[in-house]
Amino acid sequence: MRRAKEGPDNRSKEPGADFLQLDIGDAPVRGRTQWLAERLRLAIADGRLPVGSTLPASRRLAADLGVSRGVVTDAYQRLAEAGHVTGNGRGGTTVVSAPALPRPEPPPAGPPSSSALFGPAPPGADIFDRLRTTPARIDLSPGLPDLAAFPRAAWLRAERTVLNTLEPSAFGYSDPSGAPAVRRSIARWLALNRGIRVDADEVMIVAGVSQALSLIAHVLRQDGITGIAVEDPCSLGIRQHLDYWGMDTPPVRVDGDGVCVEELRATGAKAVVLTPAHQFPTGVVLHGERRRQLSRWAEDGGLIIEDDYDAEHRYDRPPVSALRAALPEHVFYTGSISKLLAPALRLGWLLAPTRYRGDLALAKRNSDLGNAVLPQLVLAELLDSGELERQLRLLRRRHVQRRDVMIKAIADQLPGTVVHGAAAGLHLTLTLAPGVDDVALAAAAFARGVKAHPLSWYGQRPGRPGIVLGYAASPPGDIVEGIAALGAALRGRTGRNQG
Amino acid sequence: MRRAKEGPDNRSKEPGADFLQLDIGDAPVRGRTQWLAERLRLAIADGRLPVGSTLPASRRLAADLGVSRGVVTDAYQRLAEAGHVTGNGRGGTTVVSAPALPRPEPPPAGPPSSSALFGPAPPGADIFDRLRTTPARIDLSPGLPDLAAFPRAAWLRAERTVLNTLEPSAFGYSDPSGAPAVRRSIARWLALNRGIRVDADEVMIVAGVSQALSLIAHVLRQDGITGIAVEDPCSLGIRQHLDYWGMDTPPVRVDGDGVCVEELRATGAKAVVLTPAHQFPTGVVLHGERRRQLSRWAEDGGLIIEDDYDAEHRYDRPPVSALRAALPEHVFYTGSISKLLAPALRLGWLLAPTRYRGDLALAKRNSDLGNAVLPQLVLAELLDSGELERQLRLLRRRHVQRRDVMIKAIADQLPGTVVHGAAAGLHLTLTLAPGVDDVALAAAAFARGVKAHPLSWYGQRPGRPGIVLGYAASPPGDIVEGIAALGAALRGRTGRNQG
């Protein structure tokens, strides 16, 4: 055996730090102190060593560079004399001032104004980033569970259990479609809570419903499908998402019985995204006859993407069974823990018709090699130990209370409006008298410190004006105050005092 | 205000469980026990309630359904009499036998044979899944750090710190490009360890290098680029990945000085993936004159995707600076913690030329709305506390020891071979005498219980035969035994005893 030449070998025998990429081979033998001081000065000047950062201990840096310790302490001393560092005692040597102009900070962008958020133009691709980065005293945006209820202690306990029992090999690359343990746990959860019978290996773990839609759009496009119909109104995020991946999104009307299947058929679309258990945002349940029509449409070749986004959150109505349970070979079924635990976990699942499963697994592999394993296993632990069911019961109690507070506040403050979708979910939709400009109303509420979404954002065609109001994430006091502000905004705009 | 009709309202006032989607409204009033027993029997039969599972406490299920407890205990009693459940005491009621044929388990696929893994055909898209699910006594596949060294206690400590200090709002939707805290920490890490000066908001958090490549392929395609050149040989996974996303991958030769820039120019490709610090798999460093040629190619409009996959792992050579440090507007720079902590974390970063940053942020948003937040914040904590640097020092010591064990074993067992790339990284590449069939050799080694990759898998054109050997993830004893088996396989195949 011989070893191929690989540049300057064995210059330092020990593994060294890569602090600032310093290579003592660049330094003149008789000018190492000056060389080192200069390199450090440059790093302080250009921000690689920002003010407040600590230099390595002189002994360690000397060992790493393969120089005597005196070279390092002398270099530090020069910087100290120039006023750039201080300390040098046990607390370490700290950068206190930069010698030249550091890179200028970009000017702060500042939050958008209420007119920028709620303007006459339809919301653009950046609307959710703008909403997120725009503070409001009270946030009644829909789509969030009670985030203060996140079970931090249970999560940490479950993570400890996982870390204590994991084989080292589990830290390597794993099945891109998900860890077997969590796929089993979710199959069980879906059987018990959603009436869906599915084998664990049919469950694909994804980074939430948004990734499920990306993957589905990709495999449908491979299949020649260029449009996916959506409910009108529907989630703005989902519509933007499908747009981004090049899909047309023909709108299909939703009335009091759910999506209008004849209108769906008339679009000619081969696929549709539906929220049958609790239509977003109207809250309508897909009823018997419409379900039968939809089954016929699916059996004629239509593909249904069932976004079961908040199905576990039902209050005073019987459960609505998932379409997937009845039509396994016609339905892509997707859900997530965003509404059960937290959107920040980016963890969801996808069930697909048999013929698409292989393509989806390949798309997931080539997107990211699979979700992070630890959170998957922590979720499995929470599911198997009953912790997630306890969390759901806790959330239901809190959400029902908050919902009732909101309904009462609306009755007090917004007479003449109609509340929709209260029997389930995390939000209400309020419809207003025809002719009210709901975007202007949302802008006026925002000016009073309350964030809520105009219903017209969700529609592709003109519809009844309204406001979509999340109640789950806000404490009751905020809800009362927020609805009062909305009422004041409405009275201020219409000029009539309806109180 | 009035409330829109939403189906059977107020049937049960309390939030209820969705256990098996039971709706007591479906039951005849005088036949509820039988109805419930039948529903449970069906669920046991079809596997929704598998053998070993526990039924809800009778008191709770009765409350959820809005029936008297006697209805539930009677139904449980019937199932017990039929032999399907047992218990009913404090331990709960457990399913012990299924009344009808449960859904048949699919026949076990079984691991592929060595000839299926290492056959004459080039490896297909499923090769990594096949390798992962095929056990071997000793695994010398490249690409993994010492997984047993994962700092479980430090990870858990950092997670506790994060969970103790997080605002509830942090559990909601967040910036799809990454949590600010970890972007700052990584900017600092890259400045100190890779000489890269970058603002925190230029760092995008991604699910590893694989997702970085997906996103880059997507935005380059939007820009009309249909091919990305790759080194020859290069990572098989990366080449498959680019293929999947519709990119041509013209090969560019790598010699002892790195990638051949004139050949790159001749391909006409507008972009190239490079591993300049430690070419994968040959281990070559991109040297001075080639770097200058490459800079000129980039300044003429070429885009470089710098996969800095194992740059922190260097042993007996000075650091090799990142191309990104010198050519920020021509280089997409990507790295991950897969080789520092664990691939299972799926956490990496991407820096991009200014003009691509907005498009990449949009692609990331529409792919998955961003990485999970908790692991990002845990990583930030590990970076800021110095824990990751300690981990790197620990890994370096272990890896150097294992590398040296492997080099000695190769000298003992495989004279006549040449070792490449030993000064850095997590693997060695061994080249063999011309004419040796390296795939057949890998198959023979596999038959002796040792997994390693033939070098020819990585090349698009015929090249020197060889074996790519990971040393970082295996204890020294396994390395010695594995190399001995490889030596025996080589002698067995060539018929010469070279010992």
Interface residues (C-beta under 8 A of the other chain):
Chain A: M1 R2 R3 A4 K5 E6 G7 P8 D9 N10 R11 S12 K13 P15 G16 A17 D18 F19 L20 Q21 L22 D23 I24 G25 A43 D46 G47 R48 L49 P50 S53 R103 P106 A125 F128 D129 R132 G143 L144 L147 A148 F150 R152 W155 L156 E159 R160 L163 N164 L166 P168 S169 A170 F171 G172 Y173 S174 D175 P176 R188 A191 L192 N193 R194 G195 R197 D199 D201 V206 A207 G208 S210 Q211 S214 Q240 H241 Y244 W245 G256 G283 V284 V285 H287 A311 E312 R314 Y315 D316 R317 P318 P319 S321 A325 L341 A342 P343 A344 L345 R346 L347 L362 R365 N366 S367 D368 L369 G370 N371 A372 V373 L374 P375 E389 R393 R396 R397 V400 I407 I410 A411 L414 P415 G416 T417 V418 V419 H420 G421 A422 A423 A473
Chain B: M1 R2 R3 A4 K5 E6 G7 P8 D9 N10 R11 S12 K13 P15 G16 A17 D18 F19 L20 Q21 L22 D23 I24 G25 A43 D46 G47 R48 L49 P50 S53 R103 P106 A125 F128 D129 R132 G143 L144 L147 A148 F150 R152 W155 L156 E159 R160 L163 N164 L166 P168 S169 A170 F171 G172 Y173 S174 D175 P176 R188 A191 L192 N193 R194 G195 R197 D199 D201 V206 A207 G208 S210 Q211 S214 Q240 H241 Y244 W245 G256 G283 V284 V285 H287 A311 E312 R314 Y315 D316 R317 P318 P319 S321 A325 L341 A342 P343 A344 L345 R346 L347 L362 R365 N366 S367 D368 L369 G370 N371 A372 V373 L374 P375 E389 R393 R396 R397 V400 I407 I410 A411 L414 P415 G416 T417 V418 V419 H420 G421 A422 A423 A473
